[in-house]
Amino acid sequence: MLFGRRKRIVKRILVVEDEPLTAFDNESMLDAAGYEVVATLDTYAAAVEALDSEKVDLILSDVRLAGKRGGVELAEEARRRSIPVLFVTGSPPPQARELAIGSLLKPYTDRTLRAALKAVEAKLGGEKARPPKGMELYETAVDPA
């Protein structure tokens, strides 16, 4: 689009992170960048409960979460609901390519997270995406709900 901004595909983000400082930093950065944080949660069960009651455009999730189930199980549930997941983790799981739109390695900066979200937006919009250093986008296509 010439001289304008493209319509944002990702508006509402669910943050699922069991490290309180990281969760707070993510929530603050997303809010400052104009995203609506649906909720910031630390368990699979709470995240699924939020998915049952809220519209979510993207899930930003760590692989390890509090409780018995983790980010992999959450990504499986999100895939069934056609909600893309961006893993934010120190070590992506082996099945990440089948479950998520991408992975962003920890530690990352606010600037890198913003660039990662821009790449996710581009990919979901069918455009060529340029992931920042420390991020990998996967070919797995998940249509935005």
N, C-alpha and C positions, 0 to 999 in steps of 0.2 A: 504494500500500500504506500503510495507516494505521499509524503508530507503528513503522515498520520501514523497512529499506532494501530497495529492489528488488534482485532478483538481477542481478548484474553480467553483461552480455553480453560485454564486452571485458575479458579477463583477461590474455591473452598478447599482447604487442606487440613487433613487430620494428621496430627503429629503423635507418633507412638514411640516413646523413648523412655527408658528406665533410669537414665542418669539425669538427675534434677537440673544441674547447671546447663547441660547440653539442651535439655528440653526448654528451659527458660530462654536461652540464647536463640534457639530456633524460632520459638514463638515471637520473641521481640523482633527479630529480623524479618520474619514473614509479615508481621503486622506493619512494620515500617515500610516494607516494599509494596504494601497495598493488597496483600492477600488476606482473606478471612480465615482465621484459624478456627475450625469447627470445634476442636477440643485438643487438649494435650493430655495424653494418657500414658500409662506405663504397663498395661497388661493386654493380652489378647482378648480376654473376656470383655473388658471395658471398651476396647476398640470395636468389637463386633456389635456391642450394644449401641455404640454411636452410629455405626453403619446402618443399623436397623431404624434409627430415628432421624438421621440427618442426611442431606445431600452432600456427597463428598466427590470432588473432582480428582484428587490425588492423595495418596497416603505416603507420608514421609516416615519411614519406619526403620528402627534398628533391627538387627537380627535377634539379638538377645534382649529379652524383656523380662519383667518381673512375672512370677507365676510359672505354671507348668508348660504353657504353650508360648511360642515365640513368634518372631517376625516371619519365618517361613510359613507357618500355619496361617498367619494373618494374610500373607500374600496369596496363598491358595484360596482362601475365602474371598479376597478381593477380586481375584481372577474370575471366580464364579459369578461375581456381580459386575464384571467389566469395569472395575475401578483400577487405574494404574497405580503401581507402587514404585517408589524410588527408595531403595535400601540406602541407608546412611550407616555405615558400619566400618569397623577396622578390617573385617575379613568377610567378603561376600560368600554366601553358601554355594556349594557346587551347582545347585539347581536354580540359581539366580536368573540365568538366561531364559528359563522357561516361565518364571513367575513374575518378573519385574520388568519395568521399562528401562531400568538402569541401576547402577550402584555408584555412590559417592563415598570415597574412602575418608575415614576419620584419621586424623583431625583435619578440619576444613575451616575456612574463614567465612564470614558473612558474604564477602564478595564472591567466593567460589560457590557458595550455596545459591546465590542469586543467578550466577552464570549457569549452574546446573538446572535450575528451574526454567531458565530461558531456553536451554537445550531441550528439556522435556516438552515445553510448549511448542517449539518448532517441530519436534518429532510427531507429537500428537496432531499438529496442524498439517502434516504431510510435507513439511519443508525439510531442507537439508539442515541437520543440527550439528553444532560445533560444541562438543562437550569440553568443559574446562579440564585442566590437569587434575588427575585424581578421580575422574569420573569416566565410567564406561556406559554407553548406551547399548541396549540389546535390540536385536531384530524382532523380538517378540512384539507383535502388535496388539495393543489393547485399545479398543475403541472407547473414547470418552463416553461416559454414561449420560 
